[in-house]
Amino acid sequence: MQGETPRALHRYAVFLVFAILGLIAAGGLVKSLEAGLSVPDWPTSYGGLNPPRWWQIENVRAEHGHRLIAGTVAMLTAVMAFWAWRREPRRWVRRLAWGALLAVLLQALLGGLTVLFFLPTAISVSHAALAQFYLCVVVAFAVVTAPGWPGFAPGLQLRGMSGSRRLAAATTGLVFVQMLIGAIVRHTGSGLAIPDFPLMFGGWWPPAIDFSIAVQLGHRAGALLVTTAVTVLLVRVMRSADRRRLVVPAVGLAALVLSQVSLGAIIIWSGRSVLPNTLHVPTGAALLATSLVLTLRVWSLAGDRAGEEIPA
């Protein structure tokens, strides 16, 4: 394997990232409509590839449409993996592509198991978590195949990480955990366990706590932590000496946090209306993807400067 990564492969990976966000949005719609069992068999749909007039019934259209999008995204991922195998010169980047293909195949299997076992919470939450992990792998592939990528590799020394690099990595981790808690909220029916916002049952603390209220509390606390981390990270980026590659994802991250918190509030105020409840899922995924882009770029600056720290 010689030469540079084809520019077209990077562009294809970016396209795939947006396709995955569309797939996640379709999955969010399925859950918002509670349409997960509207097609009761898998891998077929009512015994075939396409149920008759499936597009005319809302719940079937949502669930079967989700399957069609998932199949398309899986094929696109396979193309990326084989393309990388043929044209990407770095072994670890090729492994990222194969990892993405493995993740999407496991994701399809988990999606089927949710139907076959009648939507068990553990499998449904795992399905949601793996979707975010799969997105992260493809986002990482897209970032490191970009023209001019400075050569970040897994062997980068982490001991000398500046506060900015630690904060960026921690923010991405926080967002992922927050997405996991959000999946638990959605798949345990806890979205309205606390029916008001920003107060809780008219006060600043619930009068009693059960499982549903506890996960809702955890989700709200997670939102506060993520918002704080993103705000501090944005300030550090804006104060950094070299912010050319950082300012766009940092500002985008802040805008997505604001949008995500607003959607969360609207979900409660509207009694879990379908549109905001659905948009909350891909917006969170976009937040995670943007945080990962920012983190990788911060780390790449560390690679560029051989240990020189980004001003905090």
N, C-alpha and C positions, 0 to 999 in steps of 0.2 A: 504494500500500500504506500504510494508516494503521492506527493502533491498536497494541495490545499483542499479544504472542504468546499464543494460546489456551492456557490451563492444560492442557487435554486433550491438546494436541500434545506438551507436555513429558512428560506421563504416558505417552503412547504411545511416545515415544522411550525412556523408561526401560524399558518393557516390551520394546521391541525389543532393547535391550542384553542383557537376560536371555535372550531368544530366541537371540541370537547366541552367548552363552555355551553354551547347549544345543547349538547347531550345532557349535561347536568341540569340545564333549565327544563328540558323535557322531563327528566326524572322528577324535578321539583313539582311540575304540573301534575304528574301522576299522583304524587302524595297529596297535593293540595285538593285534588278531586276525590281522593280515596279510591282511586281506580286501579290499584295494584292487582286485584283479582278479577277485573272485568274481562280479561282473557285468561281462563282458568288452567290452561295447559302450557307446557314448554318442553322442547324448543319450538314446537309447532304452535299455531294460533288457531284454535277451534279445528285442529286436525289438519291444517294446511299452512301454506305460506302466507296467504292473505285471506282473512275472513270476508265473506260477501258483504259489501256495502259497509265496511268497517269505518270509513270516513264519515258516515252519517250519524254515528252514535258517539256522543261526546267522550264518555269514559273509555270506550273501546278505541276510539281515535287516539286518545292520549296514551294509552298503554301500548297499543300496537305501533303507533307512531314512534314511541320511545324505543321499541325493539328495532324498528327499521333504521332509526338514526344510529343506534348502538352498533348494528351490523355494519353500517357504512363507515363509522369511525374505526371499528376494528380493522376493516380492510385498508383504510387509509394508514393506520398504524403499521400494518404489515408491509405496506409499500415503503414507509419510512425506514423500517428496520432493514429490509433488503437493499434499499438504496444506500443506507449508511454502510452496510456490509461490503458493498461494492466500491464505494467512493470515499468514505471517511477514513483518513489515514491514522487517526488516534484510536487505539484499542479500547480505552476506557469510555470514549464517546460512543463507539459502536455498541459497547455493552449497555449503555444507557438506552439506546434504541431497542435492543432486544429485551431489556427490562420493561420498557413501555409496552411492548407486544405481550409479554407474559402477564403484565398487570391487567391489560384490557381483556385478555382471555379469562383470567381469574374473575374479573369483574362480571363478565357475561355469565360465568358459572354461578356466582353468588346471586345474580339477578334471577336466574332460573330457579335456584333453591328457595328464594323468597316466595315464589309462586307455588312451587311444589309442596312447601311446608306451611303455606297459608300465612305468610308475612310475619314470621317470628321476629321479635325485636332484635335479638342478638345478630341474626343474619342481615336484617335490614340496615342496622347501624353499621355493620361491617361493610356492607355494600356501599354505603355512603362514604365511609372513611377511605375505602380503597379507591373510590372515584377521585377523591382529593389527592391521594398519593400518586395515582396514575397521571393526573393533571400536572403535578409537580415534576414528575420524571420527564414529561414531554416539554414542559417549560424550561427545565434545565438543559435539555438537548437543544432547544431553540436558542437559548442564550449562548451556549458555548460553541455553537456553529456559526455565530454571527461573524461577519467580516471584521477583522481587527481584534478579535478576542485575544487577550494577552497571554494565554497559555496557562490559565488556572488548571491545576491537576489535583487529584485527591491527596497527594503527598504534601500539600501546603502545610507548613508549621503553624499550629494554632496557638502556641504558647505566647507569642508576641502580639496577639490580636489586640487592637486598640479598643477603647470603649465603644466606638461607633460600630466596629465589626461585631463585637459581642452583642450589642443592642440589636443590630439588624438580624442576626441569627436568632436571638431570643424572641424577637417580634414575630418572625416566621413561625417559630415553634408555638408561640401563644395563639396565633391565628389558627394553626392546625388544631390545637386542643379545643379552641372555641368552636370550630366547625364540628368537631366530634361531639361536644356537648349539645350543640344545636341539633345534630342528628338524633341524639337521645331525646331531646325535647320534642321533636317532630314525630318520632316513631313510638313514643309512649303517650302521645296525645296530651302533652303538658303545655302546649302553647298558650292556653288561657288559664293555667293553674293560678296565676296571679292576674286578675282581670283588669287591672289599671296600670298606668304608666305615666309619669315616673314614680308615683307613689305605689304602695303595695297595700291593698285593702284599705286605702284611705290614709295610711300612715307610712312611716319610714321602715317598718319591719312587720312581717306577717304575724298575726296573732297566734298562729299555730303552723307547724311545718310537717308535711308528709313528703313522700318521694317526689311527687310531681312538683310541689312548691320548691323543694330543695334543688332539683335540676334547673328549674326556672331561675332561682336565685343564683345558681352557679353560672348560668348563661349571662345574666345581667352583670354579675361581677366580672366575668370574662370580657364582656364588652367594654367595661370601664378600664380594665387592665390593657386591652389592646389599644383603645383610644389614647391612653396615656403614653404607651410605648411608641405609638406612631407619631404623636405630637413631639415627643422628645427627639425621636429619630429625624423628623423633618427639620427641627431647629438645628441639629448637629450637621445635617447635610447642607443646609443653607449657610452655615458658618465655615464649612470646609474649604480648604484652599483649592481643591480640584473637584468641582461639583458638576462638571459638564455631563458626565454619564450617569449622574445620580439624581439630578433635580427633577427630571420628568417622572421617573417611577416614584420618587418621594412625594411629589405633589399629587400624583395619581393615587397613591396609597391613602393620603389624607382625605381626598375627595371620596374615595370608596368607603372609608370608615364612616364619614358623615352620611353617605347614602344608606349604608347598611344599618346604622343606628336609627335613621329616620324610618326605614322600612320596618324595622323591628317594632317601633312605636306604632306605626300605622296598622300593622298586623293586629296588635292588641286593641287599638281604638276601633278598628273595623270588624272585630269579632272573627279574625282569621279569614278575611276576604281573599278570594283565590288569587287575584293579581299580585298584591304585595307579598302574599305568602309564597308565591312561586318565585317572584323576582329576588326575594331574600336569599334564595339558594345560589343562583349563579353569581349574584353580587358578592356573596361571601367567597365563592370560588375565585372570582376575579381578584378579590382582596388578597387571598392567599398567593395567587400566581404573581401579582405585582410585588408583594413582599419578598417572594423568592427571587425575582429579577433584581430587586434592589440589593438583597443580601449577596447574591453572586457577583454583582458589579462592585460592591464594596470590597469583597474578598479579592476580586481581580486587581483592584488598585493596590492591595497589599502585595500581590504578586509582581505588579509593575515596579514597585518601589523597593522590593527586596527587604521588607521589614519596616520601611518608613511608615509612621502612623499617620492616619487621617486626623486632622485636628478635631478635638472633641468640642 
